[in-house]
Amino acid sequence: GMLYKQEEVKELIAYLKTLSDPTDSTSFYKVLSMDIFGISGRDLTSITIYAKKYNLSLFEAAERLVLFWFEKKELGAYVRFIPFISEDTKEQLKKIIKMIYRHLNLVTKETAGQILYYFLEDSTILKKLVSIESEKEERRAQNISKFFEKLKTYEVEHEDASVSAIVDWVNLYLELGESPLSADTDWTANNAVNILTVHSSKGLEFNVVFLVNLVSQRFPTIERRERIPIPEELIKEILPKGDYHLE
């Protein structure tokens, strides 16, 4: 499967997105619903409803609730509908918010990979990865380690490997519909047919490749005209004759 579409990797990406923009409620929701924190669906819904009621992002709502519960801060108007939430969830929320504050302070100093490593430590995911008890857990651990390898490679090749740079890079990958394969190291080990795009099959050296659905004008695609064509007199080099898409 696609590496960036694996649940455990999507969670790490969601954490990076939360650090890059705490008001991204979709990403923060994904972080809150991670198994490791054990927040019940009921409590999650309560926090979400509270955020909606006051038109806050999920993160701001959680921040306010933590301030109210633990530091007895007066929240003014925001206090009319304090949701009923279990004591365990309150503790977890406090831990999560504090952890995010710590990591936000590192965003300008450390790479995304380093901060994610702190996240694995602080959330105790790392502890769980070390004591693997099932095949599913082993797969999770492999995918997380593959994601870290991708980040390492990125760090070597780019000067800026900050949280925002990595988030942009992952978004670009996902928009293109291209994700590194989670199993890109063991093509030969699996005696199976692999289905993938022409683009991502390049350089993988399969013995046999079937290109299906090669319908005329669909592949290669019919020539797309430029919106504003450049007059030929202005082009310095010699233009090729014929259909350049086919060529």
Disulfide bonds with the S-S distance in Angstrom:
none
